[in-house]
């Protein structure tokens, strides 16, 4: 199979969909790899590394899209990239379609078979291709929150860990999954007083045991959320409903009751955000204020640490990538129901039920799509 990897064009996105090691693995199995020149530079992988791995370096994205059967990326295709997709191609990347009707329409119009990293599952019901970026984003969230709290950036001027004689910042993490646990770990390590909210008692129990009681836990309810948000210096939104839009857990009218200059970091922004006042921002303009509360809503947070993030993502995606290339998408999805869960569009049909509910679009069963019953 001919595998193509274009350079990412989303603002301040330095990750790359294919590492040289992944290119070498694919080439060793008899597949050809076409990567756009400069695609890996931001993550520290020059063109020469790809050539040494057996890949061909293309002069442009147009050349990659025109020549590849399987397109591998990191972020959702931008409008110009979507115009290059074809019905005989497979797209393997993060999509986050539920809050993005324009992208969804374009993918359906192209007829492309699109498999989304964020809805691929494993035997335990986890999201193995989302997990590495959730770990990275979770660990970044307290760092970016601490930066946002600095007075020069519009924040309260509070140090997360405090100093002797001055108490630490109050950090509230909404969601105790992969993002939330990693965020809580780093925030506590920075010396903050941390409380995690979640609706799973088992998850709260696991967090309590893992951190020896150093991180507080509360069962998530509207009342508990309102109480903790009002007293917080930093709130990290870390909720996820796989494939669906994130629920809005902090309303605008609650901002008036918060400390002036407090910070909200919305890690759920890729799925529409979990604060009512959130809107996507970029690394070059990451923060905005609403009613005196600072919002950090960068939609590709792991792009700030592209070397770490690219390698971590590549480790997770490689087995699925090789299965798609070795078997073709139909057989690979037929053999692996967890990869099949990643199928979001095919031949002009939506094939993910959570996205269909979010966007009120009819859904073709992914099993029927695999069988060719379009």
N, C-alpha and C positions, 0 to 999 in steps of 0.2 A: 504494500500500500504506500501511497505517496502522502507523507505527513508534512503539513505546513505550519509554521509558527511565525506570525507577523509581530512586529514591534508594537508594544502597547502605546496607545495614543491618548488615553485619558489623562487629564492634567496631573502632573507630578506622580505619574505611575511608572516606577522603575523596575518592577518585577518582569519576569519573562516566563512564558508558558512551558518552555522546554529547556532543561539544563543540558550542558554538553554530555553529561553521563547518560541522560535519558536518550539523547540522540545516538550515542554509541550503542546503547542496548537495542534500540530500534534497528539501527544499521546492521548489527550483528545477526538479526533475525531476517535479514533480506529486504527490509523496508527502506525506502528512500526518504530523506529528510531535507526539507527546504526551509531555511530560516532567513528572515529579512535581515539585511545588514544593519548592525547596531542594535539588534533586538535585545541582546544580553548585556550590553555595555553598562547599563545602570545597575545591574546586579553583580558586576565584576567579571562577566564572561565575554571576552572579546571574540570577534569573528574567527580568529585563528583557532580558538578552542573548539569551535564547532567544526571547522574544516578538519582538524586533527581527529575528531570523533567520527568523521565520515559523512558529515552533512554538506549540502550545497548551500552557499550563501546567495540569496536573491537580492537584486538591486532595489526592489520596492515591494510594498504590500500588495499592489496590484498583481505582481508576478507570483507572489505566494498564494493569493486567493485563486488566481487563475489556474495554477498548476497542482493544487493539493486536493486530495479526496477527503482528508481528515484535517480540520483546522483546530489547533490547540492554542488556547489563550489563557489569560488570567482573568481579566475583567470582561464584563458584558460588551459585546460589539457595539461600537459607537455608530452613529447614523451612516457615516460614510463607509464603514466596514460592512454594515448590514446590506448596503446596496451591492456589495460584491459577492454575497452568498448565493449559492445555487441549490436547486432541489436534489442534485446528486451528491451533495456534500454532507459530511457529519461535522458538527461544531461541538467541541468539548471544552467547556469553560464555566466560570461563574456566570449566572444569568440574573437571578433575583427578579423574576418577571412580575410577581404579584403587585408591586407598587409602580410598575413601568408599562402601562398599556401601549405606549408608542413603540417600544422595543418589541413587545409581543406581536403587535400588528405587523411589523416589518418582518419578523421571523416567519410568521405564518404566510405572509405574502411571498417570501422567498422560496418556501417549500422545504427549507433545510431541516435536516434531522438534528435537533439540538439536545445535547445531554448536559445537564447542569450539575456542576460539582456539588452544589449545596443541597441537592435532594437525593444523591446517592447514599444508600444506607449500608449497614452491616448487620450481622446476625443478632447483635444485641439491640438493634433499633437505633444505634448511634449514627452520626453523620461523619464518616471518616475523612472525607475530602474538605469538609468545612472545619473540622477540628483543628488542624494546624494553624489556619488563619485566625480561628477563634482564640487559640492560645496566644498568638502574637498580638492580636488586637486587645485581648484582655490584659496582657502584661504592659502594653503601651498605655492603656486608658488612665491609670494613675499618674503616669509620667506627663501625659498631655493635660490631665486635670490639674496637676501641680503647676504646670506652666500657665494654664489659663487663670489660675487663682492669683498669679503675680499681679501686683497693682499696675505695672506697665502694660499689661495685657487686658486690663479692665476688671480684674478680679478683686477679691476682698483683701488681698495682701496677707494671706495666711500661709504659713509653712506647714505642710502635711504632718511632719513629725513633731512640730513644736520644738521647744528647747527647755532646759531645766528652769522651772518656775513659770513656764507658759505651756498650757495644755495643747495636745495635738488636735489636728483638724478632725471633724466628724465626717466620715465617708460612708455613704449608703450605696450598696450595690443591689440593684433590682434584678434578680435572676441568679440562680445558683448553679447554672450549667457550666460548660467549659469556659466561656468568656468570664462569667461572674466569679468562678473559683480562682481563675488566674488573676483577675483584677483584685480580688480580695487578698490574695497571697502577696502581691507586690505592694498594695497600699499598706497592709499591715507591716510588711518589711521596711517600708519607709517611715514607720512609726505612727501612722494614723490610727484613730479609733474607728474600727470598721464593723458595720452591721450588714449582713446579707439577708435579703428578702426572697422567699421562694414559696411556692404552693405545695411543694413535696416535702413532707415531714422526713421521709427517708433521706432526701438530699440534704436537708438541714442537719440531720443527725450525722451524715457522713462528713459534712464540713466541720461540725463541732468536734468530731473525733479526730479528723485529719490535722486540725490546728490546735488541738488541746485546749479548746475553750478560749483561745486568744482572739478569735473573731466571733462577734455576736451574731445570733441568728434570730429571725422573727418570721412567723408565718405571714405570707403576703395576703393582705386584705386592703380594701380601699382606705379603711381607717388607719391601719398600721403604716401604710405607704404615706398618707398625708401627714401623719405625726412625725415620721422620720425625715421626710423631705423638708419639712418646715425647720428642723433643727440642723440640717446638713450644711456643711461647707462645700462638699462635692458629692454629686449624685451620678452614678455610672449606670446607664441603662443597658442591660445585658440579657434581654429577653429574646426568645426565638420560638416561633411557630413554624416548623419546617415547610418551606414553600409558600407560606401565606404571609400576608401583611402583618407587621408587628402591632400588638394592641397598644392603644394610647393609655398609659398608666399615670401620667402626670398632666393635668389639665392646665390651661393658661391661667385660670383664676387662682390656682395654687401658687403661682409665682409671687403674687403679692405678699404671701405669708412667709416667704423664704428670706434668708439673710441677704441684704444687698451685696451684690458682687459675688454671690455663690455661683458655682459652676455646674453645668450639666454636660456630661460626655455621653453622647448617644451612639453606642456601638451597634445598635439595631438600625441605623439609618439606611443601610443597604436594603432593608425590608420595609422602608417607609418611616422608621423611627418610632420610638416608644414614648416620646414626649409630644404633646399636641403642638408645641411651638417649634419643633425641629424642622429643618430643611437642609438638604445636602450642601456641604461646603467642600473646599479643596485645601490641599496642603499649603498653597500659596495665599489663601485667605480663609483660615480655618474657623474663625470665631466671630460670632455676632451676639448682640445683646437684645433681649426682649424683657421689658419691664425691669431693667436693672439686673437681670440674671444672665450670666454668660453661657453661651451654647457652643460646644465643640462638636461638630457633626460631619467630620470628614468621612466620605463614603468609601475610601480605600485606605484606611489607617495602616495596614501592613505594608503599603507601598513606601512608607517612610524608612523601613528597614529591609530593603529589597534583597540583600544577600541572604540574610537569615530566612526571610519569608519565601524566597524562590526555592531554596534548597528544601525547606520543610514541605512546601506544597508539592515539589517534584517527587519527594520520597513517597508521598501519599498517592499521587495520581499515576505513577509509573505502572503498577500492575494492571490498572484499568485501561490505560493507554495501550499497553502491549496486547491486551485481550481484544480491544477494538481493532487494532491493526492486524493481528494474527488471524482473527476469525471473521472480521466484518461486524458491523454493528448489530445486525439482526441475530446472528448466532451468539455473539457475546452477550447480548441482553437475554436471549432465550436460555442460555446456560447459567446466567447469574441474575436472580431476581433483585439483588441489591443494586446492580448496575441499571437494570430496567427501571428502578425507582427514580433514576436520574433523567429518564426520557421526558422532555418537556414539550417538544414539538416534533411533528413529522408530517411531511407532505401536505402542509397547509392546515393541519389539525393540532389543537392543543391536546396534550396527553398527560397532564398533571392535574389531579382533581383539586388540590389546594389552590393552585393558580386559577383554575376555572371558577371556583367559588369566589375568589377575590375579585375577579374581573368580569364575572357574569358571562362567561363564554362556555359553550358546549364543549365537552371533553370526549375524545376518542379513547377507549380503553388502550393503555399501552401494550397489553398483551395482543390485542387485535392488530395494532400497528406493527408489532414484530412479525406477526403471521402474514402481513401484507394485505389485511382486510381493511383498506383505507376507505 
